[in-house]
Amino acid sequence: MAVPILKGLCKIAIGGGALYVSVEQGIWGSSFDGSKTMNKLTGTLQRQDEYLRQIPSTEQLASNTRQSWNSGVKWTFSSLARGPEKAKELGSQAADYVSGSMAK
């Protein structure tokens, strides 16, 4: 019963906080206040231009995603293909271990 109330209060707090910050930044004020806010935001983005240039392009992200996916698929199927050989090897090791334990 308390969880839905807490969820509702959290949603109201997040919405109220967003509204408070936007009012404090002057978004809902005069055009002069909005202009100051826009200049401040633009200045912040210009200083972070170096970081923005380091973000990979969508083509790079798509290529990396395809490569990662393909390597995962290849690894999975090569592991499945080696499964019978590995099972035989592990069975042989287990038989050797058991026979060695009984010989002592």
C-alpha positions as CSV (number, residue, x, y, z in Angstrom):
1,M,0.0,0.0,0.0
2,A,2.9,2.4,0.8
3,V,4.7,1.5,-2.5
4,P,2.2,3.1,-4.9
5,I,2.0,6.2,-2.7
6,L,5.8,6.4,-2.6
7,K,6.0,6.0,-6.4
8,G,3.4,8.8,-6.9
9,L,5.3,11.1,-4.5
10,C,8.6,10.4,-6.4
11,K,7.0,11.2,-9.7
12,I,5.5,14.4,-8.3
13,A,8.9,15.3,-6.9
14,I,10.7,14.7,-10.2
15,G,8.2,16.8,-12.1
16,G,8.3,19.6,-9.5
17,G,12.1,19.6,-9.6
18,A,12.2,19.8,-13.3
19,L,9.7,22.7,-13.3
20,Y,11.6,24.5,-10.5
21,V,14.9,24.2,-12.4
22,S,13.3,25.5,-15.6
23,V,11.8,28.5,-13.8
24,E,15.1,29.2,-12.1
25,Q,17.0,29.1,-15.4
26,G,14.5,31.6,-16.9
27,I,13.0,29.4,-19.5
28,W,9.4,30.6,-18.6
29,G,10.4,34.2,-18.1
30,S,10.9,37.0,-20.6
31,S,12.7,36.6,-23.9
32,F,15.7,38.3,-22.3
33,D,15.9,35.6,-19.7
34,G,15.5,32.9,-22.3
35,S,18.2,34.5,-24.4
36,K,20.6,34.5,-21.4
37,T,19.8,30.9,-20.8
38,M,20.4,30.0,-24.4
39,N,23.8,31.8,-24.4
40,K,24.8,30.0,-21.3
41,L,23.8,26.7,-22.8
42,T,25.6,27.4,-26.0
43,G,28.8,28.4,-24.2
44,T,28.7,25.2,-22.2
45,L,28.3,23.1,-25.4
46,Q,31.2,25.0,-27.1
47,R,33.5,24.1,-24.2
48,Q,32.5,20.5,-24.4
49,D,33.1,20.4,-28.2
50,E,36.2,18.2,-27.7
51,Y,34.1,15.6,-25.9
52,L,31.4,15.7,-28.5
53,R,33.9,15.0,-31.2
54,Q,35.0,11.8,-29.4
55,I,31.5,10.4,-29.6
56,P,31.5,7.7,-32.3
57,S,29.2,8.1,-35.3
58,T,26.2,6.0,-35.8
59,E,28.0,4.1,-38.6
60,Q,30.8,3.3,-36.2
61,L,28.4,2.1,-33.6
62,A,26.5,0.0,-36.1
63,S,29.7,-1.6,-37.3
64,N,31.0,-2.3,-33.8
65,T,27.6,-3.8,-32.8
66,R,27.6,-6.1,-35.9
67,Q,31.2,-7.1,-35.2
68,S,30.5,-7.9,-31.6
69,W,27.3,-9.8,-32.4
70,N,29.1,-11.8,-35.1
71,S,32.0,-12.7,-32.9
72,G,29.6,-13.8,-30.2
73,V,27.7,-16.0,-32.7
74,K,30.9,-17.5,-34.0
75,W,32.2,-18.3,-30.5
76,T,28.9,-19.9,-29.5
77,F,28.7,-22.2,-32.6
78,S,32.4,-23.1,-32.4
79,S,32.0,-24.0,-28.8
80,L,29.0,-26.1,-29.7
81,A,31.0,-27.8,-32.5
82,R,33.8,-28.6,-30.0
83,G,31.3,-30.0,-27.5
84,P,31.5,-33.7,-28.4
85,E,35.3,-33.6,-28.5
86,K,35.4,-31.8,-25.2
87,A,32.9,-34.2,-23.6
88,K,35.0,-37.1,-24.7
89,E,38.2,-35.5,-23.3
90,L,36.6,-34.7,-20.0
91,G,35.1,-38.2,-19.8
92,S,38.5,-39.7,-20.4
93,Q,40.1,-37.5,-17.7
94,A,37.4,-38.4,-15.3
95,A,37.9,-42.2,-16.0
96,D,41.6,-41.8,-15.5
97,Y,41.1,-39.9,-12.2
98,V,38.7,-42.6,-10.9
99,S,40.9,-45.4,-11.9
100,G,43.9,-43.7,-10.4
101,S,42.0,-43.1,-7.1
102,M,41.0,-46.8,-6.9
103,A,44.6,-48.0,-7.5
104,K,45.9,-46.2,-4.4
